[in-house]
Amino acid sequence: MPEDEDRRQVRALARPLRNARDLDPLLERIGDARIVAVGEASHGTHEYYAWRAALTRRLIEERGFAVVAVEGDWPDCYRVNRSVRLLPGADEDPRDALDAFARWPTWMWANDDVVDFCRWLRRYNADRSDGDRVGFYGLDVYSLWDSMHELIGWLEQNEPGHVARARRALACFEPYGEDGAEYAFAHRFSPTSCEDAAVEVLRALCEDRGRAEAEEDPEARFAAEQNAAVVVDAERYYRAMVQGSAESWNVRDVHMVDVLDRLLEHTGGKVVVWEHNTHIGDARATDMAGGGMVNVGQLLRERHGTDDVVLVGFGGHRGGVIAGAEWGAQMARMSVPPVRAGSLEALLHDAVGEDSLVVVPGGERPGWLDRRLDHRAIGVVYRPERERWGNYVPTVLGERYDAFLHLEHTSPLQPLHLERPDEHVPLASEGV
């Protein structure tokens, strides 16, 4: 198709984005869907976080969404959840809970944009009964040791009969100094692992669930079970990491969708998911599928159907970002150069030249939505000098997302603190 026709079709479909009311076409597309997964093209861009929060506020206020589930660790995010839901003993200001995040990269969640949203959510919840308050939960798999310590603390107070099992599991992990890499490499050269000990704790909790729920706080027990599930899947994740395959990615994304399914069952409400585009966009519309990788967006569509799941992606033309120059590095403000020619973002920039929303139409659609185009992806590690040959994912937009927000100029988000020397740096994963 001639280039001018591509641009004409893009202009016909794109809608200007100036304020939250301009999201109306997206709200119409979402309709009665129970799951809306909202991405970001980097983990360090203010505008992606701000627009995602604006959409989420509308979904909560106008469509009754009850859960915000994010690409963060369960224990850290559960402290935020307690704050935004005004639970006894929780932080009165969600900023304090977010500032306590101690796993690299902390800037993903410990930043001003998330603070603003969580303060809004606490105010929103303050006018609602406890059962109707919106929660904030973490989906990720990195918190093996933190989750184990949280679980033991809960068991000591609520189910002391299971404490001995949990301590046996912790003792199995202790020789590795709470270091996933040490555990992973040790397993590589030894047939033994801590898998059985971890699974035993989770099984015991699940077997006792029916008896216990009538006697205790179901929410607190649910949190304990999620910490136990993290221990089981994190153990699998770290063992898979040293194999150098797609398996570790798949363990992580399957875990996140499993947590989402449990949240849907536990809350009975609709869920907004916040993760990177690489997790949110359907992997089958990229080169990930060829590498044997699945992701959250694909699994959600497969488990819940396309009518009940809406996937929303982001992209930007140029600007700035917070990222690290290498895994575990101190955060830095970096310039993001204009997108390269022939990319998805270049097409939107050339055709529209302003912030815009594209909602993928049902039925027959313009050819550019079904063409494979390069789509920029910036992770927690970013090197702008690699833009000429890296940092892009071949993408069929009309299959990867149900809607796409294109932003012309972006800026770095504002972290709450610099990375601290005693932070935990997880074993580097494949992707973002």
Phi, psi and chi 1 to 4 in degrees:
 res  aa     phi    psi   chi1   chi2   chi3   chi4
   1 MET       -  136.4  179.8  177.8  -67.5      -
   2 PRO   -58.1  148.2  -21.6   31.6      -      -
   3 GLU   -60.1  -39.3 -175.6  177.4   -7.5      -
   4 ASP   -62.9  -34.9  -72.4  -13.7      -      -
   5 GLU   -69.2  -38.3 -179.4   62.0   13.0      -
   6 ASP   -55.6  -48.6  -92.8   -2.7      -      -
   7 ARG   -64.1  -39.2  -67.4  177.2  179.9  175.7
   8 ARG   -62.4  -42.8 -175.5 -167.5   66.2   78.3
   9 GLN   -67.1  -37.8  -69.7 -176.8  -11.8      -
  10 VAL   -63.0  -46.6  171.7      -      -      -
  11 ARG   -61.7  -34.8  -75.0 -165.8  -66.5  -90.3
  12 ALA   -68.6  -28.2      -      -      -      -
  13 LEU   -96.5  -32.9 -168.3   57.8      -      -
  14 ALA   -73.4  143.2      -      -      -      -
  15 ARG  -121.0  139.1  -63.4  -69.8  177.6  -93.1
  16 PRO   -61.4  146.5  -16.7   28.5      -      -
  17 LEU  -118.0  107.9  -93.9 -176.5      -      -
  18 ARG  -123.6  -34.6  -59.9 -174.7 -177.4   92.4
  19 ASN  -149.5  177.3   57.6   58.9      -      -
  20 ALA   -61.7  -25.8      -      -      -      -
  21 ARG   -68.3  -22.4  -58.7  -46.1  -52.4  177.3
  22 ASP   -71.2   -4.3  -67.3  -30.2      -      -
  23 LEU   -84.6    1.8  -65.0  170.3      -      -
  24 ASP   -51.3  -45.9  -77.1   -8.0      -      -
  25 PRO   -61.0  -31.9  -24.0   34.7      -      -
  26 LEU   -71.7  -41.8  178.2   50.3      -      -
  27 LEU   -59.5  -39.1  -90.4  -71.5      -      -
  28 GLU   -64.3  -40.9 -177.0  177.9  -12.1      -
  29 ARG   -65.8  -37.0  167.6   62.1 -176.0   84.1
  30 ILE   -64.8  -40.5  -69.8  167.8      -      -
  31 GLY    53.4 -123.7      -      -      -      -
  32 ASP  -100.2   15.3  -64.4  -34.7      -      -
  33 ALA   -56.9  143.5      -      -      -      -
  34 ARG   -89.7  -20.1  -72.0 -165.8  -51.5  152.0
  35 ILE  -129.6  122.4  -56.1  167.9      -      -
  36 VAL  -121.3  114.9  177.0      -      -      -
  37 ALA  -103.3  118.9      -      -      -      -
  38 VAL  -114.4  124.5 -167.5      -      -      -
  39 GLY   -93.7 -162.2      -      -      -      -
  40 GLU  -164.8  145.4   57.8 -170.9    2.6      -
  41 ALA   -88.5   -2.3      -      -      -      -
  42 SER  -157.1  165.0   86.8      -      -      -
  43 HIS   -95.2   10.8  -74.8  -48.9      -      -
  44 GLY  -140.0   32.5      -      -      -      -
  45 THR  -119.5  121.5  -59.4      -      -      -
  46 HIS   -56.4  -47.9  159.9   66.4      -      -
  47 GLU   -65.1  -36.3  -74.1   76.6   10.0      -
  48 TYR   -61.9  -45.3  -60.0  150.4      -      -
  49 TYR   -65.4  -40.4  -80.8   61.4      -      -
  50 ALA   -67.7  -45.6      -      -      -      -
  51 TRP   -67.1  -37.9  -83.8  106.5      -      -
  52 ARG   -63.2  -40.7 -175.5  166.3   59.4 -175.9
  53 ALA   -66.0  -39.8      -      -      -      -
  54 ALA   -61.7  -43.8      -      -      -      -
  55 LEU   -64.2  -42.1  172.0   59.6      -      -
  56 THR   -65.0  -40.1  -57.4      -      -      -
  57 ARG   -59.3  -42.2  -73.3 -164.8  -65.4  -90.8
  58 ARG   -67.0  -38.4  -68.7 -162.8   60.4 -176.5
  59 LEU   -65.1  -37.7  -69.3  174.3      -      -
  60 ILE   -69.6  -47.7  -68.8  169.6      -      -
  61 GLU   -74.0  -38.9  -68.6  179.8  -42.3      -
  62 GLU  -103.2  -22.6  -59.2  172.5   32.2      -
  63 ARG  -121.6    4.0  -60.9  -61.1  174.0   89.4
  64 GLY    71.1   27.7      -      -      -      -
  65 PHE   -68.1  139.0  -83.1   67.0      -      -
  66 ALA  -115.5   -7.3      -      -      -      -
  67 VAL  -140.1  136.1  172.7      -      -      -
  68 VAL  -112.8  118.7 -180.0      -      -      -
  69 ALA  -119.0  127.1      -      -      -      -
  70 VAL  -125.6  164.7  -50.4      -      -      -
  71 GLU   -78.3   63.4 -170.9 -176.2  -24.8      -
  72 GLY  -138.7  170.6      -      -      -      -
  73 ASP   -77.0  145.6  -67.8  -25.1      -      -
  74 TRP   -58.5  -50.4 -179.4  -90.0      -      -
  75 PRO   -62.4  -44.3  -22.5   34.9      -      -
  76 ASP   -62.2  -47.2  -70.7  -24.5      -      -
  77 CYS   -70.8  -27.8  -67.2      -      -      -
  78 TYR   -69.1  -30.6 -163.2   70.1      -      -
  79 ARG   -64.6  -40.2  179.0  173.3  173.5  176.1
  80 VAL   -63.8  -42.8  179.1      -      -      -
  81 ASN   -57.3  -44.1  174.2   63.1      -      -
  82 ARG   -62.3  -36.6  -70.5  179.5   53.0   79.2
  83 SER   -69.3  -49.1  177.2      -      -      -
  84 VAL   -69.5  -22.8  -60.5      -      -      -
  85 ARG   -95.3    6.5  -66.0 -176.6   60.4 -149.9
  86 LEU    57.1   41.2  -67.0   86.8      -      -
  87 LEU   -77.9  152.2  -63.9 -179.3      -      -
  88 PRO   -58.1  134.9  -23.9   33.4      -      -
  89 GLY    81.0   -0.6      -      -      -      -
  90 ALA   -82.1  163.4      -      -      -      -
  91 ASP   -60.3  131.5  -63.1  -69.0      -      -
  92 GLU   -72.7  -27.2  -66.9 -173.9    4.5      -
  93 ASP  -114.3  118.8 -173.6  -11.9      -      -
  94 PRO   -56.4  -21.9  -23.6   33.0      -      -
  95 ARG   -58.0  -38.2 -172.4 -172.6 -168.0  -76.9
  96 ASP   -64.6  -39.2  -65.9  -29.1      -      -
  97 ALA   -67.2  -40.7      -      -      -      -
  98 LEU   -70.9  -36.1  -68.6  161.4      -      -
  99 ASP   -66.9  -19.0 -165.7   41.6      -      -
 100 ALA   -82.3   -5.5      -      -      -      -
 101 PHE   -58.2  131.8  -83.6   46.4      -      -
 102 ALA  -131.5   18.3      -      -      -      -
 103 ARG  -111.3  128.3  173.7  177.6   68.4   76.8
 104 TRP   -61.8  136.3 -171.5   90.5      -      -
 105 PRO   -92.3  114.9   32.8  -31.6      -      -
 106 THR   -66.2  -25.9   59.9      -      -      -
 107 TRP   -64.7  -18.5   70.1   81.4      -      -
 108 MET   -55.4  -39.2  -82.3  179.1   58.9      -
 109 TRP  -121.5  -28.3  -55.7  113.7      -      -
 110 ALA   -86.0   75.3      -      -      -      -
 111 ASN  -147.2  165.2   62.8   68.3      -      -
 112 ASP   -62.4  -35.4  -75.6   -7.8      -      -
 113 ASP   -65.8  -42.1  -71.3  -64.5      -      -
 114 VAL   -70.1  -36.8  179.7      -      -      -
 115 VAL   -58.4  -47.8  168.7      -      -      -
 116 ASP   -58.5  -44.4  -71.8  -14.1      -      -
 117 PHE   -65.8  -44.9  172.8   79.8      -      -
 118 CYS   -68.5  -32.7  -70.9      -      -      -
 119 ARG   -65.6  -41.9  -76.2  173.3  170.1  168.8
 120 TRP   -60.3  -43.0  171.6   86.8      -      -
 121 LEU   -64.9  -38.5 -173.3   55.9      -      -
 122 ARG   -63.8  -42.5 -178.1  179.7  167.5   93.3
 123 ARG   -63.7  -41.2  -68.4 -166.9  -60.3  -89.6
 124 TYR   -61.6  -44.3  176.6   85.3      -      -
 125 ASN   -69.6  -26.7  -78.8  -25.7      -      -
 126 ALA   -60.5  -25.8      -      -      -      -
 127 ASP   -94.8   10.6  -64.6  -32.0      -      -
 128 ARG  -123.9  155.6  -55.1  172.6   70.1   82.3
 129 SER   -68.2  159.6   64.7      -      -      -
 130 ASP   -56.8  -40.6 -177.6   58.9      -      -
 131 GLY   -69.2  -17.1      -      -      -      -
 132 ASP  -105.2    6.5  -69.0  -28.7      -      -
 133 ARG   -80.0  145.6  -71.4  172.4  179.1  166.9
 134 VAL   -83.5  133.2  177.9      -      -      -
 135 GLY   -99.2  165.1      -      -      -      -
 136 PHE  -133.3  113.8 -174.2   96.7      -      -
 137 TYR  -129.4  153.5  -60.3   94.0      -      -
 138 GLY  -101.0  145.6      -      -      -      -
 139 LEU  -110.6  -12.5  -58.5  173.9      -      -
 140 ASP   -80.1  176.4 -136.9  -30.8      -      -
 141 VAL  -118.8    4.7   75.2      -      -      -
 142 TYR   -78.8  -15.8  -70.4  120.0      -      -
 143 SER   -90.2   48.6   61.3      -      -      -
 144 LEU   -54.6  -55.7 -167.6  159.5      -      -
 145 TRP   -73.5  -41.5  -80.3  -86.6      -      -
 146 ASP   -60.3  -42.2  -74.0  -13.9      -      -
 147 SER   -65.7  -38.3  -73.3      -      -      -
 148 MET   -63.6  -43.8 -179.2   59.7   77.7      -
 149 HIS   -64.8  -41.7  -70.9  -56.2      -      -
 150 GLU   -61.2  -42.6  -70.2  -74.5  -28.4      -
 151 LEU   -63.7  -44.3  175.8   58.6      -      -
 152 ILE   -63.0  -41.0  -70.6  174.6      -      -
 153 GLY   -60.4  -41.7      -      -      -      -
 154 TRP   -67.8  -42.8 -176.3   86.0      -      -
 155 LEU   -62.7  -39.9  -70.3  171.9      -      -
 156 GLU   -58.1  -35.7  -72.7  174.5  -22.8      -
 157 GLN   -88.1  -26.3  -66.1 -174.4    8.3      -
 158 ASN  -119.6  -36.4  -64.1  -85.0      -      -
 159 GLU  -140.0   70.9  -65.0 -167.9    8.8      -
 160 PRO   -59.8  -20.5   16.9  -29.9      -      -
 161 GLY   -64.4  -20.3      -      -      -      -
 162 HIS   -99.8   -2.2  -67.6  -38.6      -      -
 163 VAL   -63.4  -39.6  170.4      -      -      -
 164 ALA   -62.0  -41.4      -      -      -      -
 165 ARG   -60.8  -45.9  -75.3 -169.3 -179.6  103.0
 166 ALA   -64.5  -39.3      -      -      -      -
 167 ARG   -67.7  -32.3  -70.3 -159.2  178.6  -81.3
 168 ARG   -64.1  -40.8  -78.6 -163.6  -63.4  -89.6
 169 ALA   -64.5  -44.7      -      -      -      -
 170 LEU   -61.9  -40.9  179.3   60.4      -      -
 171 ALA   -62.3  -31.7      -      -      -      -
 172 CYS   -65.7  -37.1 -177.1      -      -      -
 173 PHE   -83.6  -24.5  -69.0  112.4      -      -
 174 GLU   -56.1  -35.9  -82.4  179.9  -19.6      -
 175 PRO   -60.2  -14.2  -24.7   35.2      -      -
 176 TYR   -97.6    9.4  -51.9  103.3      -      -
 177 GLY    61.1   35.1      -      -      -      -
 178 GLU    53.7   39.6  -57.9 -160.6    0.5      -
 179 ASP  -123.2  110.6 -172.8  -35.0      -      -
 180 GLY   -60.3  -36.5      -      -      -      -
 181 ALA   -64.6  -42.4      -      -      -      -
 182 GLU   -61.1  -43.9  -71.5  -70.0  -27.2      -
 183 TYR   -64.0  -44.0  174.9   74.1      -      -
 184 ALA   -62.0  -46.9      -      -      -      -
 185 PHE   -71.2  -32.7  -73.6  112.4      -      -
 186 ALA   -63.9  -41.1      -      -      -      -
 187 HIS   -65.5  -30.8  174.0   77.8      -      -
 188 ARG   -61.1  -32.3 -175.3  177.7 -174.8 -179.2
 189 PHE  -106.8   11.5  -61.0  107.3      -      -
 190 SER  -143.7  140.3  169.3      -      -      -
 191 PRO   -75.8   -9.9   28.8  -35.0      -      -
 192 THR   -85.2  154.3   61.3      -      -      -
 193 SER  -152.7  174.7   77.5      -      -      -
 194 CYS   -98.7   14.0  -60.8      -      -      -
 195 GLU   -59.3  -48.7  179.0 -179.1   12.6      -
 196 ASP   -61.9  -40.6  -69.7  -15.9      -      -
 197 ALA   -65.1  -39.6      -      -      -      -
 198 ALA   -68.3  -44.9      -      -      -      -
 199 VAL   -64.0  -35.2  170.1      -      -      -
 200 GLU   -60.1  -40.6 -178.0 -174.7    8.4      -
 201 VAL   -65.7  -47.1  177.6      -      -      -
 202 LEU   -62.4  -42.9  178.2   58.1      -      -
 203 ARG   -61.2  -43.1 -177.2 -175.3  -63.0  115.2
 204 ALA   -62.6  -41.6      -      -      -      -
 205 LEU   -62.5  -46.0  -82.5  173.5      -      -
 206 CYS   -66.7  -36.5  -67.8      -      -      -
 207 GLU   -65.5  -31.2  -73.5  174.2   -9.2      -
 208 ASP   -92.0    0.7  -75.6   -5.4      -      -
 209 ARG   -58.5  -50.2  179.0 -170.3  -57.8  166.0
 210 GLY   -59.3  -41.8      -      -      -      -
 211 ARG   -67.7  -37.9  172.6 -172.7   60.4   77.7
 212 ALA   -82.5  -30.3      -      -      -      -
 213 GLU   -61.9  -28.6  -79.8 -171.7  -19.0      -
 214 ALA   -74.3  -13.1      -      -      -      -
 215 GLU  -110.2   -4.9  -55.4  171.0    1.3      -
 216 GLU  -146.7 -177.9   62.7 -174.6   40.2      -
 217 ASP   -74.4  110.5  177.9   -0.9      -      -
 218 PRO   -60.1  -33.6  -21.6   32.9      -      -
 219 GLU   -65.9  -43.2  172.4   75.7    6.2      -
 220 ALA   -66.4  -38.9      -      -      -      -
 221 ARG   -66.6  -40.0 -178.6  179.4  179.7   82.8
 222 PHE   -58.5  -44.2  177.3   75.2      -      -
 223 ALA   -61.4  -40.0      -      -      -      -
 224 ALA   -63.8  -42.1      -      -      -      -
 225 GLU   -64.1  -36.7  -69.7  178.0   -1.9      -
 226 GLN   -67.6  -37.7  -59.4  -38.3  -61.0      -
 227 ASN   -63.3  -38.7  -83.7  -45.6      -      -
 228 ALA   -65.5  -39.7      -      -      -      -
 229 ALA   -65.1  -37.0      -      -      -      -
 230 VAL   -61.2  -44.1  168.0      -      -      -
 231 VAL   -59.5  -44.2  172.7      -      -      -
 232 VAL   -62.6  -49.7  171.8      -      -      -
 233 ASP   -76.2  -31.3  -72.8  -16.6      -      -
 234 ALA   -65.4  -39.1      -      -      -      -
 235 GLU   -59.4  -44.0 -170.8  -85.2  -22.1      -
 236 ARG   -65.1  -40.6  -69.4  178.1   56.9 -139.6
 237 TYR   -61.6  -48.4  171.9   81.6      -      -
 238 TYR   -68.1  -34.0  -75.6  120.0      -      -
 239 ARG   -65.9  -38.2  -80.1 -168.3  -71.3  118.2
 240 ALA   -70.4  -27.9      -      -      -      -
 241 MET   -57.2  -40.2  -81.5  -61.6  -55.5      -
 242 VAL   -77.4   -7.4  -64.3      -      -      -
 243 GLN   -78.2  -14.1  -62.0  172.7    8.9      -
 244 GLY    65.3   34.9      -      -      -      -
 245 SER  -126.1 -178.2   69.3      -      -      -
 246 ALA   -74.4   -6.9      -      -      -      -
 247 GLU   -60.0  -41.1 -179.6   60.2   22.4      -
 248 SER   -64.6  -41.3   59.4      -      -      -
 249 TRP   -57.7  -45.8  174.2  -82.4      -      -
 250 ASN   -66.7  -39.3  -68.2  -14.6      -      -
 251 VAL   -57.6  -44.3  167.7      -      -      -
 252 ARG   -65.3  -48.4 -174.8  179.7  174.5 -147.9
 253 ASP   -71.8  -35.2  -85.2   45.3      -      -
 254 VAL   -63.9  -40.9  168.8      -      -      -
 255 HIS   -57.6  -46.2  169.7   83.8      -      -
 256 MET   -63.4  -38.3  -70.2 -166.1  -79.3      -
 257 VAL   -73.0  -34.9  177.4      -      -      -
 258 ASP   -60.1  -42.3  -73.4  -15.2      -      -
 259 VAL   -63.3  -42.3  177.2      -      -      -
 260 LEU   -59.0  -43.1  -78.9  168.1      -      -
 261 ASP   -63.3  -39.0  -76.8  -14.6      -      -
 262 ARG   -68.3  -35.9  -69.7 -166.7  -70.9  -93.1
 263 LEU   -64.9  -40.7  -76.9  168.2      -      -
 264 LEU   -60.1  -43.6  -75.3  166.0      -      -
 265 GLU   -69.4  -41.7 -179.7 -177.9    1.5      -
 266 HIS   -68.7  -43.7  174.3   68.8      -      -
 267 THR   -91.6  -27.2   65.3      -      -      -
 268 GLY    69.6    9.8      -      -      -      -
 269 GLY  -112.0  178.0      -      -      -      -
 270 LYS   -87.4  150.2  -63.0 -170.7  -77.1 -171.0
 271 VAL  -123.2  134.6  178.2      -      -      -
 272 VAL  -103.1  129.8 -174.4      -      -      -
 273 VAL  -109.1  133.4 -176.5      -      -      -
 274 TRP  -115.6  112.0  -69.5    4.0      -      -
 275 GLU  -151.1  175.2  -62.3 -160.3   28.6      -
 276 HIS   -69.2  152.4 -164.8  -80.1      -      -
 277 ASN   -49.1  -36.5  -73.9  -16.5      -      -
 278 THR   -64.2  -25.9  -46.5      -      -      -
 279 HIS   -90.0  -38.5  -62.9  -69.8      -      -
 280 ILE   -76.6  -46.0  -69.6  -56.6      -      -
 281 GLY   -68.9  140.4      -      -      -      -
 282 ASP   -59.5  120.3 -167.2  -38.8      -      -
 283 ALA   -60.9  -25.5      -      -      -      -
 284 ARG   -68.9  -14.4  -65.2  168.7  -66.1 -175.5
 285 ALA   -97.5   14.8      -      -      -      -
 286 THR  -134.6 -174.5   73.0      -      -      -
 287 ASP   -82.4    0.7   58.6   -5.9      -      -
 288 MET   -63.7  -39.9  -63.9  170.2   66.7      -
 289 ALA   -59.8  -39.0      -      -      -      -
 290 GLY   -64.0  -23.8      -      -      -      -
 291 GLY   -91.5    8.8      -      -      -      -
 292 GLY    79.5   20.5      -      -      -      -
 293 MET  -103.2  141.2  -57.9  167.0   75.0      -
 294 VAL  -111.7  169.8  -61.0      -      -      -
 295 ASN  -149.4 -179.9   71.3   -8.3      -      -
 296 VAL   -59.8  -48.0  169.6      -      -      -
 297 GLY   -58.8  -46.7      -      -      -      -
 298 GLN   -61.0  -48.2  173.0 -174.4  -18.6      -
 299 LEU   -65.0  -37.2  -67.0  168.3      -      -
 300 LEU   -62.9  -45.0  -73.1  175.0      -      -
 301 ARG   -62.7  -40.3  -78.0  175.7  167.7  175.1
 302 GLU   -68.4  -37.8  -70.6  175.7  -14.1      -
 303 ARG   -82.9  -33.4  -65.6 -172.4 -173.0 -174.9
 304 HIS  -118.3   -7.3  -62.2  -81.9      -      -
 305 GLY    86.4  155.3      -      -      -      -
 306 THR   -73.4  -20.0   54.8      -      -      -
 307 ASP   -75.5  -27.5  -69.2  -21.1      -      -
 308 ASP   -99.2   -0.6 -133.4    9.9      -      -
 309 VAL  -129.9  129.6  175.2      -      -      -
 310 VAL  -123.0  125.6  175.5      -      -      -
 311 LEU  -107.1  126.0  -50.8  179.5      -      -
 312 VAL  -121.3  121.1 -178.0      -      -      -
 313 GLY  -105.8  166.7      -      -      -      -
 314 PHE  -130.7  154.7  -84.8   86.3      -      -
 315 GLY  -156.6  159.0      -      -      -      -
 316 GLY  -142.8  155.6      -      -      -      -
 317 HIS   -85.5  -49.8  174.8 -123.5      -      -
 318 ARG  -161.2  169.2   66.8 -178.4  -57.6  170.9
 319 GLY   149.3 -125.5      -      -      -      -
 320 GLY  -149.8  165.2      -      -      -      -
 321 VAL  -155.8  155.9   68.6      -      -      -
 322 ILE   -98.2  129.0  -69.3  -73.8      -      -
 323 ALA  -161.9  175.8      -      -      -      -
 324 GLY  -107.9  147.6      -      -      -      -
 325 ALA   -72.5  -20.8      -      -      -      -
 326 GLU  -154.9  170.3   58.3 -173.9   20.0      -
 327 TRP   -63.4  125.6 -167.4  -96.8      -      -
 328 GLY    86.6   -1.0      -      -      -      -
 329 ALA   -75.3  159.2      -      -      -      -
 330 GLN   -61.8  140.3 -178.6   60.8  -98.0      -
 331 MET   -62.1  153.5   68.2 -177.7   74.3      -
 332 ALA  -150.2  150.8      -      -      -      -
 333 ARG   -79.8  128.9  -67.3  174.9  178.0  -93.2
 334 MET  -129.2  147.7  -58.7 -178.4 -175.9      -
 335 SER   -81.4  139.9  -65.1      -      -      -
 336 VAL  -109.0  113.4  177.6      -      -      -
 337 PRO   -70.8  166.2   26.5  -34.3      -      -
 338 PRO   -55.8  147.3  -24.1   33.8      -      -
 339 VAL   -62.8  156.0  -70.7      -      -      -
 340 ARG   -78.9  155.0   66.0 -170.3 -172.7 -161.9
 341 ALA   -60.4  144.2      -      -      -      -
 342 GLY    85.7   -1.3      -      -      -      -
 343 SER   -84.9  167.2   65.4      -      -      -
 344 LEU   -58.3  -47.3  166.6   63.0      -      -
 345 GLU   -66.3  -33.5  -68.1   87.7  -14.7      -
 346 ALA   -65.7  -39.0      -      -      -      -
 347 LEU   -62.4  -44.9  175.3   58.6      -      -
 348 LEU   -66.8  -39.3  -71.9  160.3      -      -
 349 HIS   -63.7  -46.8  168.0   71.6      -      -
 350 ASP   -68.3  -36.6  -66.8  -19.4      -      -
 351 ALA   -82.9  -36.5      -      -      -      -
 352 VAL  -113.4  -49.7 -177.1      -      -      -
 353 GLY    72.9   17.0      -      -      -      -
 354 GLU  -150.9  164.5   63.4  176.8  -22.8      -
 355 ASP   -56.3  133.8  -65.8   -7.7      -      -
 356 SER  -152.4  158.8   53.9      -      -      -
 357 LEU  -116.5  131.1  166.9   67.2      -      -
 358 VAL  -118.1  119.6  172.9      -      -      -
 359 VAL  -103.6  122.1  175.2      -      -      -
 360 VAL   -67.8  121.1  176.2      -      -      -
 361 PRO   -74.0  152.0   25.4  -31.2      -      -
 362 GLY   -79.1  159.9      -      -      -      -
 363 GLY    70.8 -143.3      -      -      -      -
 364 GLU   -65.9  138.3 -173.3  175.8   -7.9      -
 365 ARG  -143.0  162.8   58.3 -164.4 -173.6 -159.8
 366 PRO   -59.1  146.9  -21.3   30.5      -      -
 367 GLY   -61.3  -30.2      -      -      -      -
 368 TRP   -66.0  -24.4   67.5  -85.0      -      -
 369 LEU   -71.1  -19.5  -71.2  173.4      -      -
 370 ASP  -106.7    8.8  -69.2  -40.1      -      -
 371 ARG   -99.2  142.2 -172.5  177.0  -50.6  127.3
 372 ARG   -77.5  118.4 -179.1  158.8  -71.8 -156.2
 373 LEU  -127.3  148.6  -61.5  168.1      -      -
 374 ASP   -67.0  137.4  -71.1  -18.3      -      -
 375 HIS  -133.8  120.6  173.6   18.6      -      -
 376 ARG   -68.0  137.3 -178.7  151.2   58.2 -170.7
 377 ALA  -134.0  116.9      -      -      -      -
 378 ILE  -109.1  121.7  -62.0  174.6      -      -
 379 GLY   -94.7 -164.7      -      -      -      -
 380 VAL   -70.7  -20.3  -69.2      -      -      -
 381 VAL  -106.2  127.7  173.5      -      -      -
 382 TYR  -142.0  134.5  179.7   53.5      -      -
 383 ARG  -131.2  100.6  -66.4  172.3 -176.7  154.9
 384 PRO   -55.6  -28.0  -24.6   34.0      -      -
 385 GLU   -67.8  -12.7   66.6  -86.7   12.0      -
 386 ARG   -91.1    4.7  -65.3 -173.5  177.1 -179.0
 387 GLU   -58.2  -28.4  -76.0  -79.5  -34.0      -
 388 ARG   -68.8  -28.6  -72.9  178.3  -65.1  173.0
 389 TRP  -130.3  -10.0   66.7   88.1      -      -
 390 GLY  -128.5 -170.0      -      -      -      -
 391 ASN    68.5   15.3  -58.1  -32.8      -      -
 392 TYR  -129.9  146.4  -74.8   79.3      -      -
 393 VAL  -119.4  120.7  177.3      -      -      -
 394 PRO   -58.8  126.2  -20.9   32.5      -      -
 395 THR  -140.1  135.9  -67.3      -      -      -
 396 VAL   -99.2  100.4  178.8      -      -      -
 397 LEU   -57.6  -43.6 -173.8  144.2      -      -
 398 GLY   -65.3  -18.2      -      -      -      -
 399 GLU  -102.4  -27.6  -64.1  177.5    5.5      -
 400 ARG   -78.2  -38.5 -170.7  175.6 -175.3 -172.6
 401 TYR  -128.2  163.3  -52.0  113.4      -      -
 402 ASP   -97.1  -18.4  -62.6  -62.2      -      -
 403 ALA  -156.4  158.1      -      -      -      -
 404 PHE  -145.6  132.2 -171.2   78.3      -      -
 405 LEU  -107.0  120.4  -77.9   72.5      -      -
 406 HIS  -106.3  128.7  169.2   75.9      -      -
 407 LEU  -119.2  129.8  -54.7  176.9      -      -
 408 GLU   -70.2  -46.6  -82.8  -68.7  -60.9      -
 409 HIS  -134.9  128.8 -169.2  -85.2      -      -
 410 THR  -121.3  164.8   59.2      -      -      -
 411 SER  -136.8  157.3   56.4      -      -      -
 412 PRO   -66.4  144.3  -17.6   30.9      -      -
 413 LEU   -73.9  169.7   53.7   71.8      -      -
 414 GLN  -107.2  105.4 -179.7   59.2   49.3      -
 415 PRO   -67.9  156.5  -17.5   31.3      -      -
 416 LEU   -77.3  -27.7  -61.1 -174.9      -      -
 417 HIS  -159.2  160.1   58.0 -106.1      -      -
 418 LEU   -71.1  161.0  -68.0  174.2      -      -
 419 GLU   -62.9  139.6  -59.0  -69.4    3.5      -
 420 ARG   -99.0  151.2  -64.4  157.3  177.6  158.6
 421 PRO   -60.9  -29.3  -22.7   32.5      -      -
 422 ASP   -93.9   12.0   57.9  -12.7      -      -
 423 GLU   -67.9  151.8  -80.2  177.5    4.5      -
 424 HIS   -82.8  129.7  171.6   59.6      -      -
 425 VAL  -110.6  111.6  178.7      -      -      -
 426 PRO   -69.0  162.2   26.5  -33.8      -      -
 427 LEU   -59.8  130.8 -170.7   62.9      -      -
 428 ALA   -57.0  133.0      -      -      -      -
 429 SER  -104.6  168.4   61.1      -      -      -
 430 GLU   -82.5  111.2  -63.7  171.6  -29.8      -
 431 GLY   113.5 -139.3      -      -      -      -
 432 VAL  -116.1      -  -67.6      -      -      -
